[in-house]
Structures are given as C-alpha cells and as structure tokens.
Amino acid sequence: MVKHKIRKIIFYSLIIFGGLALTILFYFMLSNQTGSQPWTKRIAFILRPFIIGGVLAYIMKSTCNFFERIYTKGLLKSGKRSEFRAKKTASRLSLITTYVIWFSVIALLIFIIAKPLAQSIKNLISSLFVNVPVYTEKAIDFVHNKLENYPQIQELFESAINNVSSTFSTWIETQLPQKIEQIGTKLIFGVFDVVVLIKDILIGLIISFLLLSRRKILAEKSKIFVKCIFKDSTANAIIDEFRYADRMFSGFLEGKVIDSALIGVIYYVVLLIMKVPYAPLIAVICGVTNIIPIFGPFIGAIPSALIILTENPVKVIYFLIFVCIMQFIDGNIIDPHIVGGSIKMSSFCVLFAVILFGGLWGFVGLLVGVPVFAVIYDIAKKIIFHLLKKKDKEYLIDEFKQKFPSKESPKTEQTAAKKHDASTAE
C-alpha cells in the first residue's frame, strides 16, 4: 500500500515537472524569437542538415531496397555465405551502389547541362541589354506612326513617354546608387548563405548514409514504440496508415522526379531540333517545374516564353504549341505509367490539395500537398467506415460501391498491397 502511494506521488511529480519544463521551454522560445524569424524557422534552420539528410535518404530508399534484394538473392544462391552474412553484405553493397548511381547520374547531368546552361544565361543577360531597348524603340515608333492621324491621342502618348522617361532618369540619378548598394549587400549575404547551405548539404549526405544504413532498425524501433503506447489493434492501425503514407509519398515523389527528368530531356532534345534559343535553360526550368502537379508546366512555360521572346518572338508561338502537346502526352501517357497511379484521387481533390497546401507551405506544399491530402483522405475514409460499422450501417458502403464501382478490381488492389508489404519488409 505504501509502495503504491509512493509510485503515485512519483508519477504525478514527474507529470508536474514535465509540464513546468515544457512551459519554461515554450516561454523561452517565444521570448527569444524575432519578428522576422520566429522560433519555428530557427529550429528548422538548425535542423536543416537532418531535414536534408532525411529527404535524401527517403528518396534513395527504394533504390537501396532494390539492389539489396538483388544482392541478397545472388549471395544466397552462391552458397558461400550464411543467410545472416549474406544479408549484411548485401546491405553494405546496396548502400555503395545506390550512392554511386545517384552521384554518377547527378554528375553526368551537371556535365552535360552546366556549360550550355551557363552560356544560355550569359546570352540572355546580354540580350536583355541589347534587344530589349531595340524592341522598345521599335514598339514606340510603331505606335507613333499608327497615331499620326490622331494628333490628340499622339500628343497624350508622347506626354506619357516623356513622363516615363523623366521618371526613369530621376530614378537612375537618385535611387539607383542606393539600389546597387543594397544589391551588393544582399550578394555578400547570399554568398554566405550558399556556403552555409553547401555545408548543410554535405552534413546531410552523411546523415542520409547513416539513416539508410539503419533504416530497418529505426523502422522496428518505431513499431515497438507505437505498440508500447497503444493497444495492439490501435497500434496495427497506426502502422498500416504509416505504410499507406509511405506508399503514397514514395510512389508520388519518386515517380514525379523520374517523370520530370524525362520531360526535361525531351524538352532539351526537341527545342534543340526546333532551334529555339536558350534550349538548356528552358529545359531545366520546364523539367523542374513539372514536379508541381497541374500548375507546374504552366509555371515553367510563362518565364520560358518571356526568355524566348527577348531573342526570337516567332519561336514563342512554336514553343507554346509544343508545351500544349507535351502537357497532353505527359498527362495521359508518361505520368500515369511512371507514377503508376499511386495517388488515386479525383482531379478536383488534386487541385484542392495543390492550392491549399501551396498556400500554407509554399513551394514545399506544392510538392507534397497531394500525397499529404491522400493520407488525410484515407484516414477520414477509415474513420467513416468504422463509424458506419459501429452503427450497423455497412450496407451504405455496399450501395455506394454498386452505384459507383471502382476502376480497379479488388484483385488488383490486393496485389498492389502485397507488393508494398514485401517492399516494406525488405
């Protein structure tokens, strides 16, 4: 009886102490934050190497699992090693192979694109200083000639041009030196930020290697942690939901990266054949922005069209026609085959997810908004099914399935689930 009371006192003391500690920590977080950089951003900045490492490890996870399965089968067939040693050796070899392949692909892309890309940027800058003033002067002369028969409108137009010219001259004399000084300061800080980012990326690479090498141990520890907190049925439901989330995120992100890389290569080749100026730069812009669902191709097409416009306005029309054709091919042929339909959501839900999470999290939200919404949707669906089952209204689900049958058969869904479980077990 006395021991029970002592344990109870210790338990409540720990709760009070933990509550006070969290309160003090929260107070210091709020008191030390600045208006421009809240404590959440400071924590994210401090943990940036771990975030980079986690993202890299997650992206390379599937490649590592793939080669580990191949090496394990080969070593077990040879019969020279026991199962334990074969798996251990396969794990090490798969890590080395994964990093060699990823770095080789990245180095090859940099080697192929870097020089043409730098030349395109250089030509674009020089074109802006040469062609833009010429086009502006031609446009003014064109409008001036068209307004010869309308003297009043011509007078207003000339007055507007003179006002703009005088305003621009005043800006050059008064504000341009300050702007140059501000730009110089920002460049210095920008160089420092780049150095810090490179340092974080290098540390992130080390962290990604450590996470990949211990991914199975971390997964098992996470399962144990969940099962020690929740009862078995709840723990299994949570673990299943995390597996579903992993399938959504890995299938979507890996598929979109491969799809965008392929789209970038197609843009590069076709634009070179069409002799569109700044082909390497435009291919990179269109390939990177293609990762964003729905809006990505158009986000990349607008600045690309403006870049082409500075050199050859006629080519802009050809480029926009090609973008429309490419968007149709990618949306109906390439993307469904590469991404594999991992995100089974309606177009409305995809659009809603992109707009919502893009507004909340910016560029990151545009990238991960669709799989995040898919997971939230799946959780909501399971809760609704559970409530209907609890109220003995499961017949509503059957009626809904009869009215709106799924495009995939149950056999296909079971096969996909078995494949995912096998890949998770690796």
C-alpha positions as CSV (number, residue, x, y, z in Angstrom):
1,M,0.0,0.0,0.0
2,V,2.8,2.4,0.9
3,K,4.7,1.5,-2.3
4,H,1.6,2.1,-4.4
5,K,1.3,5.6,-2.8
6,I,5.0,6.4,-3.4
7,R,4.7,5.4,-7.0
8,K,1.6,7.5,-7.4
9,I,3.4,10.5,-5.9
10,I,6.4,10.0,-8.1
11,F,4.2,9.6,-11.2
12,Y,2.3,12.9,-10.5
13,S,5.6,14.6,-9.6
14,L,7.0,13.7,-13.0
15,I,3.9,15.0,-14.8
16,I,4.1,18.3,-12.9
17,F,7.9,18.6,-13.6
18,G,7.4,17.7,-17.3
19,G,4.6,20.3,-17.6
20,L,6.7,23.0,-15.9
21,A,9.7,22.2,-18.1
22,L,7.6,22.4,-21.3
23,T,6.1,25.7,-20.1
24,I,9.5,27.2,-19.5
25,L,10.8,25.9,-22.8
26,F,7.8,27.4,-24.7
27,Y,8.3,30.7,-22.8
28,F,11.9,31.0,-23.9
29,M,11.0,30.1,-27.4
30,L,8.5,32.9,-27.6
31,S,10.7,35.4,-25.8
32,N,13.8,34.7,-28.0
33,Q,12.0,34.9,-31.3
34,T,12.3,38.0,-33.5
35,G,9.6,39.5,-35.7
36,S,11.2,38.4,-38.9
37,Q,12.3,34.9,-37.8
38,P,10.0,33.0,-35.4
39,W,11.3,30.1,-33.3
40,T,9.8,27.6,-35.7
41,K,12.0,28.9,-38.5
42,R,15.1,29.0,-36.2
43,I,14.5,25.3,-35.3
44,A,14.1,24.4,-38.9
45,F,17.3,26.2,-39.8
46,I,19.2,24.5,-37.0
47,L,17.9,21.1,-38.0
48,R,18.3,21.7,-41.8
49,P,21.1,19.2,-42.2
50,F,18.9,16.5,-40.7
51,I,15.9,17.5,-42.9
52,I,18.1,17.4,-46.0
53,G,19.6,14.0,-44.9
54,G,16.1,12.6,-44.2
55,V,14.8,13.7,-47.6
56,L,17.8,12.3,-49.4
57,A,17.6,9.0,-47.5
58,Y,13.9,8.7,-48.3
59,I,14.4,9.4,-52.0
60,M,17.2,6.8,-52.2
61,K,15.4,4.2,-50.1
62,S,13.7,2.4,-53.0
63,T,16.9,2.2,-55.0
64,C,18.7,0.8,-51.9
65,N,16.0,-1.8,-51.3
66,F,16.0,-2.8,-54.9
67,F,19.7,-3.6,-55.0
68,E,19.7,-5.2,-51.6
69,R,17.1,-7.7,-52.8
70,I,19.3,-8.5,-55.9
71,Y,22.5,-8.8,-53.9
72,T,20.8,-11.0,-51.3
73,K,19.4,-13.4,-53.8
74,G,22.8,-13.6,-55.6
75,L,24.8,-14.2,-52.4
76,L,22.3,-16.8,-51.1
77,K,22.4,-18.7,-54.5
78,S,26.2,-18.8,-54.4
79,G,26.0,-20.7,-51.0
80,K,29.3,-19.3,-49.8
81,R,27.7,-17.2,-47.0
82,S,25.1,-17.9,-44.4
83,E,21.8,-16.0,-44.6
84,F,22.8,-13.5,-41.9
85,R,26.2,-12.7,-43.5
86,A,24.6,-12.6,-47.0
87,K,22.0,-10.0,-45.9
88,K,24.7,-8.0,-44.1
89,T,27.0,-8.0,-47.1
90,A,24.1,-7.2,-49.4
91,S,23.1,-4.2,-47.2
92,R,26.6,-2.7,-47.5
93,L,26.9,-3.3,-51.2
94,S,23.4,-1.8,-51.9
95,L,24.4,1.3,-50.0
96,I,27.6,1.7,-52.0
97,T,25.8,1.0,-55.3
98,T,23.0,3.5,-54.5
99,Y,25.3,6.4,-53.8
100,V,27.5,5.6,-56.8
101,I,24.5,5.5,-59.2
102,W,22.8,8.7,-57.8
103,F,26.1,10.7,-57.8
104,S,27.0,9.4,-61.2
105,V,23.6,10.5,-62.7
106,I,23.8,13.9,-61.0
107,A,27.4,14.4,-62.1
108,L,26.5,13.4,-65.7
109,L,23.6,15.8,-65.8
110,I,25.8,18.6,-64.4
111,F,28.5,17.8,-67.0
112,I,26.0,17.8,-69.9
113,I,23.9,20.8,-68.9
114,A,26.3,23.1,-66.9
115,K,28.2,24.6,-69.9
116,P,25.2,25.1,-72.2
117,L,23.1,26.4,-69.3
118,A,25.8,28.9,-68.3
119,Q,26.1,30.0,-71.9
120,S,22.3,30.4,-72.2
121,I,22.2,32.6,-69.1
122,K,25.1,34.7,-70.4
123,N,23.4,35.1,-73.8
124,L,20.1,36.0,-72.1
125,I,21.7,38.8,-70.0
126,S,23.5,40.3,-73.0
127,S,20.3,40.0,-75.0
128,L,18.3,41.9,-72.3
129,F,20.8,44.8,-72.6
130,V,20.8,44.8,-76.4
131,N,17.5,43.6,-77.8
132,V,15.1,44.9,-75.2
133,P,15.9,48.6,-75.8
134,V,15.7,48.0,-79.6
135,Y,12.3,46.3,-79.3
136,T,11.1,49.1,-77.0
137,E,12.2,51.7,-79.5
138,K,10.5,49.8,-82.4
139,A,7.3,49.5,-80.4
140,I,7.2,53.2,-79.7
141,D,7.9,54.1,-83.4
142,F,5.2,51.6,-84.4
143,V,2.6,53.2,-82.1
144,H,3.7,56.7,-83.0
145,N,3.2,56.0,-86.8
146,K,-0.2,54.5,-86.2
147,L,-1.3,57.6,-84.3
148,E,-0.3,60.1,-86.9
149,N,-3.9,60.6,-88.0
150,Y,-5.0,61.2,-84.4
151,P,-3.0,64.2,-83.1
152,Q,-4.7,64.5,-79.8
153,I,-4.0,60.8,-78.9
154,Q,-0.5,61.1,-80.3
155,E,0.1,64.1,-78.0
156,L,-1.1,62.2,-75.0
157,F,1.1,59.2,-76.0
158,E,4.2,61.4,-76.3
159,S,3.5,63.1,-73.0
160,A,3.2,59.7,-71.3
161,I,6.5,58.6,-72.9
162,N,8.2,61.8,-71.7
163,N,6.9,61.3,-68.2
164,V,8.1,57.8,-68.1
165,S,11.5,58.8,-69.4
166,S,11.9,61.7,-66.9
167,T,10.8,59.4,-64.0
168,F,13.3,56.8,-65.1
169,S,16.1,59.4,-65.3
170,T,15.2,60.7,-61.9
171,W,15.2,57.1,-60.5
172,I,18.7,56.5,-62.0
173,E,20.1,59.6,-60.5
174,T,18.6,59.3,-57.0
175,Q,17.7,55.7,-56.2
176,L,19.9,53.6,-58.4
177,P,23.1,54.1,-56.3
178,Q,21.2,53.0,-53.2
179,K,19.7,50.0,-55.0
180,I,23.2,49.0,-56.2
181,E,24.5,49.2,-52.6
182,Q,21.6,47.1,-51.3
183,I,22.1,44.5,-54.1
184,G,25.8,44.4,-53.2
185,T,25.0,43.8,-49.5
186,K,22.5,41.1,-50.4
187,L,25.0,39.4,-52.7
188,I,27.5,39.2,-49.8
189,F,24.9,37.7,-47.5
190,G,23.8,35.5,-50.4
191,V,27.3,34.1,-50.9
192,F,27.4,33.4,-47.1
193,D,24.0,31.6,-47.3
194,V,25.3,29.5,-50.2
195,V,28.4,28.5,-48.2
196,V,26.2,27.5,-45.2
197,L,23.8,25.6,-47.5
198,I,26.7,23.6,-49.0
199,K,27.9,22.8,-45.5
200,D,24.4,21.6,-44.6
201,I,24.1,19.5,-47.7
202,L,27.5,17.8,-47.0
203,I,26.4,17.1,-43.4
204,G,23.0,16.0,-44.8
205,L,24.8,13.4,-47.1
206,I,26.5,11.9,-44.1
207,I,23.2,11.8,-42.2
208,S,21.4,10.2,-45.2
209,F,24.0,7.5,-45.3
210,L,23.6,6.8,-41.6
211,L,19.8,6.8,-41.9
212,L,19.9,4.4,-44.9
213,S,22.2,2.0,-43.2
214,R,20.0,1.9,-40.1
215,R,16.6,2.2,-41.8
216,K,15.4,-1.3,-40.8
217,I,16.5,-0.8,-37.2
218,L,14.7,2.5,-37.0
219,A,11.6,1.1,-38.5
220,E,11.5,-1.8,-36.0
221,K,12.1,0.6,-33.1
222,S,9.3,2.8,-34.3
223,K,6.9,-0.2,-34.3
224,I,8.0,-1.2,-30.8
225,F,7.5,2.4,-29.6
226,V,4.0,2.6,-31.1
227,K,3.0,-0.8,-29.7
228,C,4.2,0.1,-26.2
229,I,2.0,3.1,-26.1
230,F,-1.2,1.9,-27.8
231,K,-3.1,-1.4,-27.6
232,D,-2.5,-3.9,-30.4
233,S,-5.5,-3.1,-32.6
234,T,-4.8,0.7,-32.5
235,A,-1.0,0.2,-33.0
236,N,-1.6,-2.0,-36.0
237,A,-4.0,0.5,-37.5
238,I,-1.4,3.3,-37.0
239,I,1.4,1.2,-38.5
240,D,-0.8,0.3,-41.5
241,E,-1.6,4.0,-42.0
242,F,2.2,4.8,-42.0
243,R,2.7,2.1,-44.6
244,Y,0.0,3.6,-46.7
245,A,1.6,7.1,-46.3
246,D,5.0,5.7,-47.2
247,R,3.4,4.1,-50.4
248,M,1.8,7.4,-51.3
249,F,4.8,9.6,-50.7
250,S,7.4,7.3,-52.2
251,G,5.3,6.4,-55.2
252,F,4.4,10.0,-55.9
253,L,7.7,11.7,-55.3
254,E,9.9,9.1,-57.0
255,G,7.5,9.0,-59.9
256,K,7.4,12.7,-60.3
257,V,11.2,13.1,-60.1
258,I,11.7,10.4,-62.8
259,D,8.8,11.9,-64.9
260,S,10.2,15.5,-64.6
261,A,13.8,14.3,-65.5
262,L,12.4,12.6,-68.6
263,I,10.3,15.7,-69.5
264,G,13.4,17.9,-69.2
265,V,15.4,15.6,-71.5
266,I,12.5,15.6,-74.1
267,Y,12.3,19.4,-73.9
268,Y,16.0,19.7,-74.4
269,V,16.2,17.5,-77.5
270,V,13.1,18.9,-79.2
271,L,14.0,22.5,-78.5
272,L,17.4,21.9,-80.0
273,I,15.8,20.4,-83.1
274,M,13.4,23.3,-83.3
275,K,16.5,25.7,-82.8
276,V,14.7,27.5,-80.0
277,P,17.1,29.8,-78.2
278,Y,18.3,29.0,-74.7
279,A,17.2,25.4,-75.0
280,P,19.3,24.1,-72.0
281,L,18.0,26.8,-69.7
282,I,14.3,26.3,-70.8
283,A,14.6,22.5,-70.5
284,V,15.9,22.9,-66.9
285,I,13.1,25.3,-66.0
286,C,10.3,23.2,-67.5
287,G,11.7,20.0,-66.1
288,V,12.0,21.3,-62.5
289,T,8.5,23.0,-62.5
290,N,6.9,19.8,-63.9
291,I,7.3,18.3,-60.5
292,I,4.4,20.5,-59.3
293,P,1.1,18.9,-60.2
294,I,-1.4,20.6,-62.6
295,F,0.2,24.1,-62.5
296,G,3.9,23.1,-62.9
297,P,4.0,23.0,-66.8
298,F,2.3,26.4,-67.0
299,I,4.5,27.9,-64.2
300,G,7.6,26.9,-66.3
301,A,6.1,27.9,-69.6
302,I,5.5,31.6,-68.7
303,P,9.1,32.6,-67.8
304,S,10.4,30.4,-70.6
305,A,8.2,32.1,-73.2
306,L,9.4,35.5,-71.9
307,I,13.0,34.4,-72.2
308,I,12.5,33.2,-75.8
309,L,10.7,36.5,-76.6
310,T,13.8,38.5,-75.9
311,E,15.6,36.7,-78.7
312,N,13.1,35.4,-81.2
313,P,9.4,36.3,-80.8
314,V,8.3,33.9,-83.6
315,K,9.7,30.9,-81.8
316,V,7.5,31.7,-78.8
317,I,4.4,30.5,-80.8
318,Y,6.1,27.2,-81.7
319,F,7.2,26.8,-78.1
320,L,3.7,27.3,-76.6
321,I,2.2,24.9,-79.1
322,F,4.9,22.3,-78.1
323,V,4.1,22.9,-74.4
324,C,0.4,22.1,-75.0
325,I,1.2,19.0,-77.0
326,M,3.8,17.9,-74.3
327,Q,1.4,18.5,-71.5
328,F,-1.3,16.3,-73.2
329,I,1.3,13.5,-73.8
330,D,2.7,13.7,-70.2
331,G,-0.7,13.9,-68.5
332,N,-2.2,11.0,-70.5
333,I,0.7,8.7,-71.3
334,I,4.0,9.4,-69.5
335,D,2.9,10.4,-66.0
336,P,0.3,7.6,-65.5
337,H,2.8,4.9,-66.4
338,I,5.7,6.3,-64.4
339,V,3.8,7.4,-61.3
340,G,1.8,4.3,-61.6
341,G,-1.5,5.8,-60.4
342,S,-0.1,5.8,-56.8
343,I,-2.4,8.7,-56.0
344,K,-5.9,7.6,-56.7
345,M,-7.7,10.9,-56.3
346,S,-10.0,12.9,-58.5
347,S,-8.8,15.9,-60.4
348,F,-10.8,18.2,-58.1
349,C,-9.1,16.7,-55.0
350,V,-5.6,17.1,-56.6
351,L,-6.4,20.7,-57.5
352,F,-7.7,21.4,-54.0
353,A,-4.6,19.9,-52.4
354,V,-2.2,21.9,-54.5
355,I,-4.0,25.2,-53.8
356,L,-4.5,24.6,-50.1
357,F,-1.0,23.2,-49.2
358,G,0.7,25.5,-51.7
359,G,-0.9,28.5,-49.8
360,L,0.1,27.0,-46.4
361,W,3.6,25.8,-47.0
362,G,4.7,27.5,-50.3
363,F,6.8,25.5,-52.7
364,V,7.1,22.5,-50.3
365,G,3.3,22.4,-50.1
366,L,3.1,22.3,-53.9
367,L,5.4,19.3,-53.9
368,V,4.0,17.2,-51.0
369,G,0.4,18.6,-50.9
370,V,-1.1,15.8,-53.0
371,P,0.3,12.8,-51.0
372,V,-0.5,14.6,-47.7
373,F,-4.1,15.1,-48.8
374,A,-4.3,11.5,-49.9
375,V,-3.2,10.3,-46.4
376,I,-5.7,12.7,-44.7
377,Y,-8.4,11.5,-47.1
378,D,-7.6,7.8,-46.3
379,I,-7.7,8.4,-42.5
380,A,-11.1,10.2,-42.9
381,K,-12.4,7.3,-45.0
382,K,-11.4,4.7,-42.4
383,I,-13.0,6.7,-39.6
384,I,-16.3,6.9,-41.6
385,F,-16.2,3.2,-42.3
386,H,-15.5,2.5,-38.6
387,L,-18.5,4.7,-37.5
388,L,-20.8,3.1,-40.1
389,K,-19.7,-0.4,-38.9
390,K,-20.3,0.6,-35.3
391,K,-23.9,1.8,-36.1
392,D,-24.6,-1.3,-38.3
393,K,-24.9,0.8,-41.4
394,E,-22.3,-1.0,-43.6
395,Y,-24.9,-1.6,-46.2
396,L,-24.4,2.1,-47.2
397,I,-20.9,1.3,-48.3
398,D,-22.0,-1.6,-50.4
399,E,-24.7,0.5,-52.0
400,F,-22.2,3.2,-52.8
401,K,-19.8,0.7,-54.4
402,Q,-22.6,-0.7,-56.5
403,K,-23.6,2.8,-57.7
404,F,-20.0,4.0,-58.3
405,P,-17.8,0.9,-58.9
406,S,-14.1,1.3,-58.6
407,K,-11.9,1.4,-61.7
408,E,-9.5,-1.2,-60.2
409,S,-10.7,-4.6,-59.3
410,P,-10.2,-5.9,-55.7
411,K,-7.7,-8.4,-57.0
412,T,-5.5,-5.6,-58.4
413,E,-5.7,-3.7,-55.1
414,Q,-4.7,-6.9,-53.2
415,T,-1.7,-7.4,-55.5
416,A,-0.6,-3.8,-55.0
417,A,-0.9,-4.2,-51.3
418,K,1.1,-7.4,-51.2
419,K,3.9,-5.8,-53.3
420,H,4.1,-2.9,-50.9
421,D,4.2,-5.2,-47.9
422,A,7.0,-7.1,-49.5
423,S,9.0,-3.9,-50.2
424,T,8.4,-2.7,-46.7
425,A,9.7,-5.9,-45.2
426,E,13.0,-5.5,-47.1
